[in-house]
């Protein structure tokens, strides 16, 4: 590993640790502004729409049943937990994440949030995984990676011809009812994903700060 690579990875890890600590600090009563500041701690690895901005439209992508869904239709009373993942068919890290998040659907609903995921896979692939694993939330299909590109999340390491061409860098957005980014959670590598416990803690912190 080159010295540049070592420094870059260290900064990525430091960035996520800062964000996580900030979220936990807020849970214990510190200002919500800490979370906003921490999300800008390393702008070079600030995935997707900025904190406090309204996310781009997702249009009307099909869910696993082939039904077109708008962002508004996905929202709960307080907002949406919208996450981007690589593939339910061939990415084991995504498969684990999908099941982990599924364990928090009821708790998210209690807090007024609904959960939805987006990948480049067709609806049939998502439907198969949902049926096998009993997921209780929708998965949206973005086969041309148009939403992924709109959110500036395409993973640049994959080129045309690769099975993974067009996949997003995994990230979880916590959005309010108006589609404004209140928090975003992600790791420095696709092999790690923020657990549902952290999603719930972050929402609790946000709710406490309101």
DAHUQUI-V475237 format. One record per residue. RES is the residue in one small letter. PSI is psi in whole degrees, 0 to 359 (none if undefined). Layout:
BEGIN
res:RES psi:PSI
res:RES psi:PSI
END
This chain:
BEGIN
res:x psi:131
res:x psi:162
res:x psi:320
res:x psi:316
res:x psi:318
res:x psi:315
res:x psi:317
res:x psi:313
res:x psi:322
res:x psi:318
res:x psi:321
res:x psi:314
res:x psi:318
res:x psi:320
res:x psi:312
res:x psi:322
res:x psi:317
res:x psi:316
res:x psi:317
res:x psi:315
res:x psi:318
res:x psi:317
res:x psi:319
res:x psi:323
res:x psi:318
res:x psi:323
res:x psi:328
res:x psi:16
res:x psi:5
res:x psi:171
res:x psi:143
res:x psi:340
res:x psi:336
res:x psi:322
res:x psi:320
res:x psi:316
res:x psi:318
res:x psi:328
res:x psi:345
res:x psi:13
res:x psi:328
res:x psi:84
res:x psi:335
res:x psi:341
res:x psi:44
res:x psi:92
res:x psi:138
res:x psi:191
res:x psi:148
res:x psi:154
res:x psi:135
res:x psi:355
res:x psi:160
res:x psi:132
res:x psi:154
res:x psi:157
res:x psi:147
res:x psi:358
res:x psi:224
res:x psi:64
res:x psi:155
res:x psi:141
res:x psi:188
res:x psi:343
res:x psi:357
res:x psi:7
res:x psi:127
res:x psi:137
res:x psi:133
res:x psi:164
res:x psi:322
res:x psi:323
res:x psi:344
res:x psi:343
res:x psi:148
res:x psi:192
res:x psi:327
res:x psi:340
res:x psi:198
res:x psi:140
res:x psi:105
res:x psi:122
res:x psi:149
res:x psi:134
res:x psi:167
res:x psi:299
res:x psi:136
res:x psi:349
res:x psi:317
res:x psi:356
res:x psi:105
res:x psi:330
res:x psi:323
res:x psi:318
res:x psi:317
res:x psi:319
res:x psi:316
res:x psi:319
res:x psi:322
res:x psi:313
res:x psi:326
res:x psi:329
res:x psi:347
res:x psi:7
res:x psi:315
res:x psi:318
res:x psi:324
res:x psi:317
res:x psi:321
res:x psi:330
res:x psi:359
res:x psi:19
res:x psi:146
res:x psi:157
res:x psi:141
res:x psi:144
res:x psi:156
res:x psi:134
res:x psi:179
res:x psi:0
res:x psi:151
res:x psi:160
res:x psi:324
res:x psi:323
res:x psi:315
res:x psi:319
res:x psi:321
res:x psi:315
res:x psi:318
res:x psi:318
res:x psi:316
res:x psi:323
res:x psi:357
res:x psi:37
res:x psi:145
res:x psi:25
res:x psi:159
res:x psi:151
res:x psi:130
res:x psi:146
res:x psi:128
res:x psi:68
res:x psi:335
res:x psi:7
res:x psi:30
res:x psi:317
res:x psi:318
res:x psi:316
res:x psi:323
res:x psi:326
res:x psi:1
res:x psi:47
res:x psi:358
res:x psi:133
res:x psi:115
res:x psi:350
res:x psi:347
res:x psi:130
res:x psi:168
res:x psi:139
res:x psi:339
res:x psi:144
res:x psi:330
res:x psi:5
res:x psi:124
res:x psi:357
res:x psi:153
res:x psi:161
res:x psi:126
res:x psi:134
res:x psi:148
res:x psi:125
res:x psi:135
res:x psi:114
res:x psi:146
res:x psi:184
res:x psi:336
res:x psi:2
res:x psi:21
res:x psi:135
res:x psi:113
res:x psi:334
res:x psi:156
res:x psi:140
res:x psi:131
res:x psi:162
res:x psi:176
res:x psi:0
res:x psi:148
res:x psi:348
res:x psi:354
res:x psi:144
res:x psi:140
res:x psi:132
res:x psi:160
res:x psi:331
res:x psi:319
res:x psi:323
res:x psi:313
res:x psi:320
res:x psi:320
res:x psi:318
res:x psi:318
res:x psi:320
res:x psi:318
res:x psi:316
res:x psi:322
res:x psi:329
res:x psi:350
res:x psi:none
END
